[in-house]
Amino acid sequence: MHQRQRGISFIGFIVVLAVVGFFLFLAMKIGPTYIEYYSIRNAVNKVAAEAQGADINTIRRAMDRQMTIDYADSYKPEFVRVIRDGNQLNLVLNYEIRKPLIYNLDFVAKFQHSAPISQP
């Protein structure tokens, strides 16, 4: 008795390839936004750790300098604020990015992070 071959057909392979390709496309479009967020987040943590006793203008300049080093294209100074919570100062990152995905479809990513500023 002959057994029939089992496996994926050519049409099934094309469908699987299309689905995998679609998700790879999404990763290529959305991935850099998250990589940039983690770069900005690390800069916020670094500046907050080094901003002991500094005034707000010094903190802003340090953030701008760090973003120049990290090549964060989407960064704007208004993304970061210094907020007082009781006796604690926090460097708060809060922003939203909207980028094109396919034709007239965009994706929106909202990011938020807070780092305590060390007190002298």
N, CA, C and O atoms as a printed pandas DataFrame, in Angstrom:
     atom_number atom_name residue_name chain_id  residue_number  x_coord  y_coord  z_coord
0              1         N          MET        A               1    0.831   -1.177    0.000
1              2        CA          MET        A               1    0.000    0.000    0.000
2              3         C          MET        A               1    0.880    1.246    0.000
3              4         O          MET        A               1    1.879    1.339    0.712
4              5         N          HIS        A               2    0.473    2.167   -0.806
5              6        CA          HIS        A               2    1.193    3.440   -0.877
6              7         C          HIS        A               2    0.618    4.410    0.139
7              8         O          HIS        A               2   -0.596    4.515    0.314
8              9         N          GLN        A               3    1.514    5.109    0.795
9             10        CA          GLN        A               3    1.048    6.183    1.687
10            11         C          GLN        A               3    1.142    7.502    0.945
11            12         O          GLN        A               3    2.053    7.733    0.149
12            13         N          ARG        A               4    0.181    8.354    1.228
13            14        CA          ARG        A               4    0.200    9.680    0.602
14            15         C          ARG        A               4    1.216   10.548    1.312
15            16         O          ARG        A               4    1.426   10.424    2.519
16            17         N          GLN        A               5    1.833   11.411    0.563
17            18        CA          GLN        A               5    2.765   12.358    1.170
18            19         C          GLN        A               5    2.003   13.344    2.025
19            20         O          GLN        A               5    0.897   13.763    1.683
20            21         N          ARG        A               6    2.591   13.699    3.113
21            22        CA          ARG        A               6    1.967   14.699    3.982
22            23         C          ARG        A               6    2.929   15.846    4.138
23            24         O          ARG        A               6    4.145   15.660    4.189
24            25         N          GLY        A               7    2.377   17.017    4.212
25            26        CA          GLY        A               7    3.201   18.212    4.349
26            27         C          GLY        A               7    2.435   19.403    3.842
27            28         O          GLY        A               7    1.230   19.335    3.595
28            29         N          ILE        A               8    3.130   20.466    3.694
29            30        CA          ILE        A               8    2.493   21.710    3.287
30            31         C          ILE        A               8    2.503   21.790    1.760
31            32         O          ILE        A               8    3.489   21.443    1.110
32            33         N          SER        A               9    1.400   22.247    1.215
33            34        CA          SER        A               9    1.327   22.404   -0.238
34            35         C          SER        A               9    1.972   23.731   -0.635
35            36         O          SER        A               9    2.312   24.549    0.219
36            37         N          PHE        A              10    2.131   23.927   -1.916
37            38        CA          PHE        A              10    2.739   25.161   -2.410
38            39         C          PHE        A              10    1.885   26.371   -2.030
39            40         O          PHE        A              10    2.418   27.401   -1.616
40            41         N          ILE        A              11    0.577   26.252   -2.166
41            42        CA          ILE        A              11   -0.330   27.355   -1.811
42            43         C          ILE        A              11   -0.249   27.621   -0.308
43            44         O          ILE        A              11   -0.223   28.778    0.113
44            45         N          GLY        A              12   -0.208   26.570    0.497
45            46        CA          GLY        A              12   -0.067   26.729    1.944
46            47         C          GLY        A              12    1.246   27.412    2.298
47            48         O          GLY        A              12    1.291   28.259    3.189
48            49         N          PHE        A              13    2.318   27.040    1.593
49            50        CA          PHE        A              13    3.624   27.660    1.815
50            51         C          PHE        A              13    3.584   29.154    1.489
51            52         O          PHE        A              13    4.153   29.961    2.222
52            53         N          ILE        A              14    2.924   29.521    0.408
53            54        CA          ILE        A              14    2.799   30.934    0.018
54            55         C          ILE        A              14    2.017   31.703    1.077
55            56         O          ILE        A              14    2.381   32.830    1.410
56            57         N          VAL        A              15    0.958   31.117    1.608
57            58        CA          VAL        A              15    0.157   31.774    2.645
58            59         C          VAL        A              15    0.995   31.975    3.909
59            60         O          VAL        A              15    0.989   33.058    4.494
60            61         N          VAL        A              16    1.709   30.943    4.323
61            62        CA          VAL        A              16    2.576   31.066    5.507
62            63         C          VAL        A              16    3.653   32.116    5.257
63            64         O          VAL        A              16    3.947   32.919    6.143
64            65         N          LEU        A              17    4.235   32.120    4.085
65            66        CA          LEU        A              17    5.256   33.097    3.738
66            67         C          LEU        A              17    4.698   34.519    3.757
67            68         O          LEU        A              17    5.384   35.441    4.197
68            69         N          ALA        A              18    3.472   34.707    3.289
69            70        CA          ALA        A              18    2.843   36.033    3.302
70            71         C          ALA        A              18    2.592   36.508    4.728
71            72         O          ALA        A              18    2.819   37.678    5.037
72            73         N          VAL        A              19    2.129   35.619    5.598
73            74        CA          VAL        A              19    1.874   35.995    6.994
74            75         C          VAL        A              19    3.182   36.345    7.695
75            76         O          VAL        A              19    3.258   37.358    8.389
76            77         N          VAL        A              20    4.200   35.528    7.523
77            78        CA          VAL        A              20    5.506   35.805    8.128
78            79         C          VAL        A              20    6.076   37.111    7.568
79            80         O          VAL        A              20    6.634   37.913    8.316
80            81         N          GLY        A              21    5.940   37.324    6.272
81            82        CA          GLY        A              21    6.421   38.565    5.658
82            83         C          GLY        A              21    5.706   39.787    6.202
83            84         O          GLY        A              21    6.330   40.825    6.420
84            85         N          PHE        A              22    4.395   39.674    6.424
85            86        CA          PHE        A              22    3.634   40.787    6.976
86            87         C          PHE        A              22    4.135   41.151    8.380
87            88         O          PHE        A              22    4.319   42.327    8.693
88            89         N          PHE        A              23    4.350   40.143    9.209
89            90        CA          PHE        A              23    4.831   40.421   10.563
90            91         C          PHE        A              23    6.265   40.944   10.570
91            92         O          PHE        A              23    6.617   41.760   11.422
92            93         N          LEU        A              24    7.091   40.491    9.640
93            94        CA          LEU        A              24    8.435   41.052    9.511
94            95         C          LEU        A              24    8.373   42.517    9.070
95            96         O          LEU        A              24    9.147   43.347    9.546
96            97         N          PHE        A              25    7.452   42.826    8.164
97            98        CA          PHE        A              25    7.254   44.207    7.730
98            99         C          PHE        A              25    6.853   45.088    8.914
99           100         O          PHE        A              25    7.389   46.183    9.088
100          101         N          LEU        A              26    5.899   44.601    9.732
101          102        CA          LEU        A              26    5.487   45.352   10.918
102          103         C          LEU        A              26    6.658   45.566   11.873
103          104         O          LEU        A              26    6.826   46.658   12.416
104          105         N          ALA        A              27    7.454   44.543   12.076
105          106        CA          ALA        A              27    8.608   44.658   12.972
106          107         C          ALA        A              27    9.612   45.676   12.444
107          108         O          ALA        A              27   10.214   46.414   13.223
108          109         N          MET        A              28    9.798   45.720   11.126
109          110        CA          MET        A              28   10.742   46.687   10.548
110          111         C          MET        A              28   10.227   48.109   10.655
111          112         O          MET        A              28   11.025   49.040   10.758
112          113         N          LYS        A              29    8.915   48.304   10.632
113          114        CA          LYS        A              29    8.341   49.653   10.728
114          115         C          LYS        A              29    8.236   50.121   12.178
115          116         O          LYS        A              29    8.499   51.287   12.471
116          117         N          ILE        A              30    7.854   49.222   13.086
117          118        CA          ILE        A              30    7.589   49.596   14.470
118          119         C          ILE        A              30    8.833   49.440   15.351
119          120         O          ILE        A              30    9.005   50.199   16.305
120          121         N          GLY        A              31    9.678   48.494   15.057
121          122        CA          GLY        A              31   10.863   48.212   15.868
122          123         C          GLY        A              31   11.760   49.411   16.147
123          124         O          GLY        A              31   12.136   49.623   17.300
124          125         N          PRO        A              32   12.119   50.203   15.138
125          126        CA          PRO        A              32   12.990   51.357   15.396
126          127         C          PRO        A              32   12.393   52.371   16.381
127          128         O          PRO        A              32   13.132   53.051   17.092
128          129         N          THR        A              33   11.067   52.472   16.422
129          130        CA          THR        A              33   10.419   53.377   17.366
130          131         C          THR        A              33   10.676   52.924   18.796
131          132         O          THR        A              33   10.937   53.750   19.671
132          133         N          TYR        A              34   10.605   51.630   19.040
133          134        CA          TYR        A              34   10.869   51.111   20.381
134          135         C          TYR        A              34   12.348   51.181   20.724
135          136         O          TYR        A              34   12.698   51.454   21.872
136          137         N          ILE        A              35   13.208   50.945   19.771
137          138        CA          ILE        A              35   14.646   51.068   20.016
138          139         C          ILE        A              35   14.982   52.508   20.402
139          140         O          ILE        A              35   15.772   52.744   21.316
140          141         N          GLU        A              36   14.377   53.466   19.700
141          142        CA          GLU        A              36   14.601   54.879   20.019
142          143         C          GLU        A              36   14.050   55.227   21.402
143          144         O          GLU        A              36   14.668   55.993   22.142
144          145         N          TYR        A              37   12.891   54.667   21.752
145          146        CA          TYR        A              37   12.334   54.899   23.091
146          147         C          TYR        A              37   13.298   54.422   24.166
147          148         O          TYR        A              37   13.533   55.136   25.141
148          149         N          TYR        A              38   13.866   53.219   24.006
149          150        CA          TYR        A              38   14.792   52.714   25.016
150          151         C          TYR        A              38   16.054   53.562   25.081
151          152         O          TYR        A              38   16.651   53.689   26.150
152          153         N          SER        A              39   16.466   54.136   23.981
153          154        CA          SER        A              39   17.608   55.049   23.978
154          155         C          SER        A              39   17.280   56.317   24.766
155          156         O          SER        A              39   18.089   56.772   25.575
156          157         N          ILE        A              40   16.094   56.888   24.532
157          158        CA          ILE        A              40   15.677   58.086   25.263
158          159         C          ILE        A              40   15.495   57.757   26.741
159          160         O          ILE        A              40   15.877   58.544   27.607
160          161         N          ARG        A              41   14.918   56.608   27.025
161          162        CA          ARG        A              41   14.709   56.188   28.415
162          163         C          ARG        A              41   16.039   56.044   29.158
163          164         O          ARG        A              41   16.160   56.481   30.303
164          165         N          ASN        A              42   17.034   55.435   28.513
165          166        CA          ASN        A              42   18.350   55.312   29.131
166          167         C          ASN        A              42   18.977   56.682   29.366
167          168         O          ASN        A              42   19.647   56.894   30.377
168          169         N          ALA        A              43   18.763   57.612   28.438
169          170        CA          ALA        A              43   19.289   58.969   28.614
170          171         C          ALA        A              43   18.621   59.652   29.799
171          172         O          ALA        A              43   19.287   60.347   30.566
172          173         N          VAL        A              44   17.306   59.464   29.959
173          174        CA          VAL        A              44   16.588   60.042   31.102
174          175         C          VAL        A              44   17.149   59.482   32.398
175          176         O          VAL        A              44   17.385   60.234   33.344
176          177         N          ASN        A              45   17.365   58.174   32.457
177          178        CA          ASN        A              45   17.925   57.560   33.660
178          179         C          ASN        A              45   19.323   58.090   33.965
179          180         O          ASN        A              45   19.653   58.363   35.119
180          181         N          LYS        A              46   20.134   58.232   32.931
181          182        CA          LYS        A              46   21.506   58.708   33.114
182          183         C          LYS        A              46   21.524   60.154   33.584
183          184         O          LYS        A              46   22.254   60.496   34.515
184          185         N          VAL        A              47   20.722   61.010   32.946
185          186        CA          VAL        A              47   20.683   62.425   33.332
186          187         C          VAL        A              47   20.122   62.574   34.742
187          188         O          VAL        A              47   20.619   63.390   35.518
188          189         N          ALA        A              48   19.099   61.802   35.083
189          190        CA          ALA        A              48   18.518   61.875   36.429
190          191         C          ALA        A              48   19.527   61.442   37.481
191          192         O          ALA        A              48   19.564   62.012   38.572
192          193         N          ALA        A              49   20.334   60.456   37.173
193          194        CA          ALA        A              49   21.345   59.990   38.124
194          195         C          ALA        A              49   22.463   61.011   38.310
195          196         O          ALA        A              49   23.049   61.103   39.389
196          197         N          GLU        A              50   22.758   61.774   37.267
197          198        CA          GLU        A              50   23.855   62.742   37.319
198          199         C          GLU        A              50   23.400   64.156   37.675
199          200         O          GLU        A              50   24.238   65.047   37.815
200          201         N          ALA        A              51   22.094   64.385   37.825
201          202        CA          ALA        A              51   21.559   65.740   38.002
202          203         C          ALA        A              51   21.439   66.147   39.469
203          204         O          ALA        A              51   20.575   66.952   39.815
204          205         N          GLN        A              52   22.260   65.624   40.300
205          206        CA          GLN        A              52   22.184   65.909   41.725
206          207         C          GLN        A              52   22.405   67.397   41.996
207          208         O          GLN        A              52   23.495   67.928   41.780
208          209         N          GLY        A              53   21.353   68.056   42.472
209          210        CA          GLY        A              53   21.441   69.473   42.833
210          211         C          GLY        A              53   21.458   70.436   41.656
211          212         O          GLY        A              53   21.701   71.625   41.859
212          213         N          ALA        A              54   21.211   69.979   40.444
213          214        CA          ALA        A              54   21.250   70.847   39.265
214          215         C          ALA        A              54   19.910   71.559   39.090
215          216         O          ALA        A              54   18.869   71.069   39.527
216          217         N          ASP        A              55   19.957   72.728   38.440
217          218        CA          ASP        A              55   18.702   73.434   38.156
218          219         C          ASP        A              55   18.077   72.879   36.871
219          220         O          ASP        A              55   18.683   72.070   36.169
220          221         N          ILE        A              56   16.866   73.327   36.581
221          222        CA          ILE        A              56   16.101   72.777   35.459
222          223         C          ILE        A              56   16.794   73.035   34.120
223          224         O          ILE        A              56   16.808   72.155   33.259
224          225         N          ASN        A              57   17.363   74.218   33.931
225          226        CA          ASN        A              57   18.044   74.524   32.663
226          227         C          ASN        A              57   19.255   73.619   32.450
227          228         O          ASN        A              57   19.516   73.187   31.328
228          229         N          THR        A              58   19.981   73.336   33.503
229          230        CA          THR        A              58   21.135   72.439   33.397
230          231         C          THR        A              58   20.679   71.028   33.029
231          232         O          THR        A              58   21.322   70.341   32.235
232          233         N          ILE        A              59   19.568   70.613   33.614
233          234        CA          ILE        A              59   19.025   69.284   33.297
234          235         C          ILE        A              59   18.583   69.229   31.839
235          236         O          ILE        A              59   18.833   68.234   31.158
236          237         N          ARG        A              60   17.935   70.272   31.353
237          238        CA          ARG        A              60   17.510   70.304   29.939
238          239         C          ARG        A              60   18.707   70.260   28.986
239          240         O          ARG        A              60   18.687   69.549   27.981
240          241         N          ARG        A              61   19.748   71.031   29.316
241          242        CA          ARG        A              61   20.956   71.009   28.473
242          243         C          ARG        A              61   21.604   69.628   28.484
243          244         O          ARG        A              61   22.076   69.147   27.453
244          245         N          ALA        A              62   21.622   68.997   29.652
245          246        CA          ALA        A              62   22.199   67.650   29.735
246          247         C          ALA        A              62   21.383   66.653   28.904
247          248         O          ALA        A              62   21.947   65.767   28.261
248          249         N          MET        A              63   20.063   66.801   28.920
249          250        CA          MET        A              63   19.202   65.927   28.110
250          251         C          MET        A              63   19.452   66.165   26.623
251          252         O          MET        A              63   19.575   65.212   25.853
252          253         N          ASP        A              64   19.526   67.430   26.217
253          254        CA          ASP        A              64   19.792   67.744   24.808
254          255         C          ASP        A              64   21.144   67.189   24.370
255          256         O          ASP        A              64   21.271   66.650   23.271
256          257         N          ARG        A              65   22.142   67.320   25.220
257          258        CA          ARG        A              65   23.479   66.817   24.894
258          259         C          ARG        A              65   23.446   65.288   24.769
259          260         O          ARG        A              65   24.059   64.724   23.862
260          261         N          GLN        A              66   22.740   64.631   25.668
261          262        CA          GLN        A              66   22.647   63.175   25.621
262          263         C          GLN        A              66   21.909   62.709   24.369
263          264         O          GLN        A              66   22.269   61.689   23.783
264          265         N          MET        A              67   20.882   63.446   23.956
265          266        CA          MET        A              67   20.137   63.072   22.750
266          267         C          MET        A              67   20.971   63.303   21.497
267          268         O          MET        A              67   20.805   62.590   20.508
268          269         N          THR        A              68   21.852   64.276   21.524
269          270        CA          THR        A              68   22.763   64.489   20.402
270          271         C          THR        A              68   23.725   63.308   20.284
271          272         O          THR        A              68   24.058   62.875   19.181
272          273         N          ILE        A              69   24.159   62.803   21.410
273          274        CA          ILE        A              69   25.071   61.655   21.414
274          275         C          ILE        A              69   24.347   60.401   20.933
275          276         O          ILE        A              69   24.915   59.611   20.179
276          277         N          ASP        A              70   23.105   60.212   21.360
277          278        CA          ASP        A              70   22.353   58.994   21.055
278          279         C          ASP        A              70   21.642   59.015   19.706
279          280         O          ASP        A              70   21.047   58.009   19.321
280          281         N          TYR        A              71   21.685   60.120   18.983
281          282        CA          TYR        A              71   21.050   60.232   17.662
282          283         C          TYR        A              71   19.562   59.899   17.689
283          284         O          TYR        A              71   19.073   59.176   16.821
284          285         N          ALA        A              72   18.850   60.413   18.664
285          286        CA          ALA        A              72   17.407   60.185   18.744
286          287         C          ALA        A              72   16.714   61.248   17.896
287          288         O          ALA        A              72   16.626   62.406   18.304
288          289         N          ASP        A              73   16.225   60.862   16.725
289          290        CA          ASP        A              73   15.642   61.811   15.777
290          291         C          ASP        A              73   14.295   62.355   16.233
291          292         O          ASP        A              73   13.976   63.513   15.961
292          293         N          SER        A              74   13.503   61.545   16.920
293          294        CA          SER        A              74   12.160   61.964   17.313
294          295         C          SER        A              74   12.134   62.808   18.575
295          296         O          SER        A              74   11.096   63.383   18.906
296          297         N          TYR        A              75   13.244   62.897   19.283
297          298        CA          TYR        A              75   13.269   63.591   20.572
298          299         C          TYR        A              75   13.026   65.087   20.406
299          300         O          TYR        A              75   13.586   65.739   19.525
300          301         N          LYS        A              76   12.168   65.606   21.287
301          302        CA          LYS        A              76   11.936   67.044   21.396
302          303         C          LYS        A              76   12.057   67.410   22.870
303          304         O          LYS        A              76   11.686   66.611   23.730
304          305         N          PRO        A              77   12.566   68.598   23.179
305          306        CA          PRO        A              77   12.748   68.970   24.588
306          307         C          PRO        A              77   11.471   68.914   25.422
307          308         O          PRO        A              77   11.538   68.692   26.631
308          309         N          GLU        A              78   10.314   69.110   24.801
309          310        CA          GLU        A              78    9.067   69.087   25.576
310          311         C          GLU        A              78    8.649   67.670   25.990
311          312         O          GLU        A              78    7.670   67.513   26.718
312          313         N          PHE        A              79    9.362   66.655   25.546
313          314        CA          PHE        A              79    9.068   65.283   25.961
314          315         C          PHE        A              79    9.426   65.049   27.428
315          316         O          PHE        A              79    8.850   64.177   28.078
316          317         N          VAL        A              80   10.367   65.821   27.945
317          318        CA          VAL        A              80   10.888   65.595   29.289
318          319         C          VAL        A              80   10.562   66.788   30.171
319          320         O          VAL        A              80   10.772   67.940   29.790
320          321         N          ARG        A              81   10.043   66.490   31.358
321          322        CA          ARG        A              81    9.729   67.540   32.331
322          323         C          ARG        A              81   10.285   67.144   33.689
323          324         O          ARG        A              81   10.457   65.963   33.993
324          325         N          VAL        A              82   10.561   68.157   34.493
325          326        CA          VAL        A              82   10.954   67.931   35.879
326          327         C          VAL        A              82    9.721   68.196   36.729
327          328         O          VAL        A              82    9.148   69.285   36.690
328          329         N          ILE        A              83    9.321   67.189   37.496
329          330        CA          ILE        A              83    8.110   67.294   38.311
330          331         C          ILE        A              83    8.476   67.022   39.768
331          332         O          ILE        A              83    9.200   66.077   40.080
332          333         N          ARG        A              84    7.952   67.880   40.657
333          334        CA          ARG        A              84    8.173   67.694   42.087
334          335         C          ARG        A              84    7.020   66.874   42.652
335          336         O          ARG        A              84    5.850   67.220   42.485
336          337         N          ASP        A              85    7.374   65.782   43.322
337          338        CA          ASP        A              85    6.394   64.919   43.980
338          339         C          ASP        A              85    6.760   64.890   45.463
339          340         O          ASP        A              85    7.557   64.061   45.903
340          341         N          GLY        A              86    6.167   65.802   46.221
341          342        CA          GLY        A              86    6.542   65.944   47.630
342          343         C          GLY        A              86    7.924   66.565   47.711
343          344         O          GLY        A              86    8.143   67.664   47.202
344          345         N          ASN        A              87    8.854   65.873   48.345
345          346        CA          ASN        A              87   10.244   66.343   48.426
346          347         C          ASN        A              87   11.107   65.775   47.314
347          348         O          ASN        A              87   12.268   66.160   47.174
348          349         N          GLN        A              88   10.565   64.876   46.533
349          350        CA          GLN        A              88   11.321   64.192   45.479
350          351         C          GLN        A              88   11.115   64.864   44.124
351          352         O          GLN        A              88    9.986   65.163   43.737
352          353         N          LEU        A              89   12.215   65.098   43.406
353          354        CA          LEU        A              89   12.144   65.579   42.027
354          355         C          LEU        A              89   12.242   64.378   41.096
355          356         O          LEU        A              89   13.061   63.482   41.302
356          357         N          ASN        A              90   11.397   64.370   40.073
357          358        CA          ASN        A              90   11.408   63.297   39.083
358          359         C          ASN        A              90   11.597   63.874   37.698
359          360         O          ASN        A              90   11.038   64.918   37.363
360          361         N          LEU        A              91   12.383   63.191   36.902
361          362        CA          LEU        A              91   12.532   63.515   35.497
362          363         C          LEU        A              91   11.551   62.611   34.753
363          364         O          LEU        A              91   11.732   61.394   34.716
364          365         N          VAL        A              92   10.505   63.209   34.157
365          366        CA          VAL        A              92    9.406   62.445   33.574
366          367         C          VAL        A              92    9.457   62.546   32.051
367          368         O          VAL        A              92    9.481   63.637   31.483
368          369         N          LEU        A              93    9.472   61.393   31.417
369          370        CA          LEU        A              93    9.435   61.293   29.965
370          371         C          LEU        A              93    8.013   60.896   29.583
371          372         O          LEU        A              93    7.502   59.880   30.054
372          373         N          ASN        A              94    7.378   61.690   28.737
373          374        CA          ASN        A              94    6.007   61.412   28.335
374          375         C          ASN        A              94    5.817   61.943   26.920
375          376         O          ASN        A              94    5.859   63.153   26.697
376          377         N          TYR        A              95    5.609   61.042   25.964
377          378        CA          TYR        A              95    5.401   61.492   24.591
378          379         C          TYR        A              95    4.654   60.451   23.778
379          380         O          TYR        A              95    4.491   59.297   24.177
380          381         N          GLU        A              96    4.208   60.913   22.620
381          382        CA          GLU        A              96    3.450   60.076   21.690
382          383         C          GLU        A              96    4.057   60.256   20.305
383          384         O          GLU        A              96    4.338   61.377   19.880
384          385         N          ILE        A              97    4.251   59.169   19.623
385          386        CA          ILE        A              97    4.807   59.184   18.266
386          387         C          ILE        A              97    3.756   58.630   17.315
387          388         O          ILE        A              97    3.124   57.611   17.594
388          389         N          ARG        A              98    3.579   59.303   16.211
389          390        CA          ARG        A              98    2.672   58.843   15.155
390          391         C          ARG        A              98    3.512   58.746   13.871
391          392         O          ARG        A              98    4.087   59.732   13.411
392          393         N          LYS        A              99    3.565   57.539   13.312
393          394        CA          LYS        A              99    4.348   57.318   12.091
394          395         C          LYS        A              99    3.515   56.541   11.081
395          396         O          LYS        A              99    2.646   55.756   11.463
396          397         N          PRO        A             100    3.776   56.757    9.790
397          398        CA          PRO        A             100    3.020   56.028    8.762
398          399         C          PRO        A             100    3.373   54.541    8.765
399          400         O          PRO        A             100    4.513   54.148    9.015
400          401         N          LEU        A             101    2.364   53.740    8.481
401          402        CA          LEU        A             101    2.573   52.299    8.431
402          403         C          LEU        A             101    2.392   51.799    6.998
403          404         O          LEU        A             101    3.352   51.358    6.365
404          405         N          ILE        A             102    1.161   51.870    6.487
405          406        CA          ILE        A             102    0.857   51.461    5.112
406          407         C          ILE        A             102   -0.118   52.478    4.539
407          408         O          ILE        A             102   -1.185   52.702    5.112
408          409         N          TYR        A             103    0.222   53.080    3.447
409          410        CA          TYR        A             103   -0.614   54.066    2.760
410          411         C          TYR        A             103   -1.158   55.093    3.734
411          412         O          TYR        A             103   -0.387   55.895    4.261
412          413         N          ASN        A             104   -2.468   55.099    3.994
413          414        CA          ASN        A             104   -3.036   56.108    4.885
414          415         C          ASN        A             104   -3.233   55.573    6.307
415          416         O          ASN        A             104   -3.946   56.185    7.102
416          417         N          LEU        A             105   -2.619   54.460    6.627
417          418        CA          LEU        A             105   -2.681   53.915    7.982
418          419         C          LEU        A             105   -1.424   54.316    8.751
419          420         O          LEU        A             105   -0.306   54.176    8.255
420          421         N          ASP        A             106   -1.623   54.812    9.961
421          422        CA          ASP        A             106   -0.523   55.190   10.841
422          423         C          ASP        A             106   -0.565   54.301   12.077
423          424         O          ASP        A             106   -1.595   53.710   12.402
424          425         N          PHE        A             107    0.570   54.219   12.755
425          426        CA          PHE        A             107    0.558   53.604   14.078
426          427         C          PHE        A             107    0.940   54.674   15.082
427          428         O          PHE        A             107    1.731   55.572   14.794
428          429         N          VAL        A             108    0.364   54.560   16.258
429          430        CA          VAL        A             108    0.600   55.512   17.335
430          431         C          VAL        A             108    1.206   54.750   18.497
431          432         O          VAL        A             108    0.708   53.698   18.897
432          433         N          ALA        A             109    2.287   55.298   19.032
433          434        CA          ALA        A             109    2.934   54.689   20.199
434          435         C          ALA        A             109    3.035   55.748   21.288
435          436         O          ALA        A             109    3.534   56.847   21.045
436          437         N          LYS        A             110    2.561   55.420   22.491
437          438        CA          LYS        A             110    2.647   56.320   23.637
438          439         C          LYS        A             110    3.666   55.751   24.602
439          440         O          LYS        A             110    3.634   54.569   24.947
440          441         N          PHE        A             111    4.577   56.621   25.032
441          442        CA          PHE        A             111    5.627   56.183   25.938
442          443         C          PHE        A             111    5.638   57.056   27.172
443          444         O          PHE        A             111    5.412   58.264   27.096
444          445         N          GLN        A             112    5.905   56.432   28.322
445          446        CA          GLN        A             112    5.961   57.152   29.579
446          447         C          GLN        A             112    6.985   56.476   30.483
447          448         O          GLN        A             112    7.012   55.251   30.606
448          449         N          HIS        A             113    7.833   57.299   31.117
449          450        CA          HIS        A             113    8.854   56.778   32.018
450          451         C          HIS        A             113    9.198   57.877   33.011
451          452         O          HIS        A             113    9.161   59.061   32.673
452          453         N          SER        A             114    9.525   57.492   34.215
453          454        CA          SER        A             114    9.893   58.454   35.247
454          455         C          SER        A             114   11.148   57.970   35.953
455          456         O          SER        A             114   11.287   56.783   36.248
456          457         N          ALA        A             115   12.066   58.900   36.224
457          458        CA          ALA        A             115   13.298   58.572   36.939
458          459         C          ALA        A             115   13.514   59.595   38.051
459          460         O          ALA        A             115   13.453   60.799   37.802
460          461         N          PRO        A             116   13.764   59.133   39.262
461          462        CA          PRO        A             116   13.983   60.082   40.360
462          463         C          PRO        A             116   15.330   60.774   40.227
463          464         O          PRO        A             116   16.333   60.152   39.879
464          465         N          ILE        A             117   15.336   62.064   40.509
465          466        CA          ILE        A             117   16.569   62.843   40.496
466          467         C          ILE        A             117   17.161   62.744   41.894
467          468         O          ILE        A             117   16.501   63.059   42.884
468          469         N          SER        A             118   18.406   62.306   41.964
469          470        CA          SER        A             118   19.042   62.129   43.273
470          471         C          SER        A             118   19.237   63.488   43.942
471          472         O          SER        A             118   19.633   64.463   43.303
472          473         N          GLN        A             119   18.952   63.526   45.229
473          474        CA          GLN        A             119   19.053   64.763   46.019
474          475         C          GLN        A             119   20.433   64.835   46.662
475          476         O          GLN        A             119   21.014   63.805   47.006
476          477         N          PRO        A             120   20.965   66.058   46.828
477          478        CA          PRO        A             120   22.288   66.191   47.466
478          479         C          PRO        A             120   22.257   65.853   48.940
479          480         O          PRO        A             120   23.288   65.917   49.610
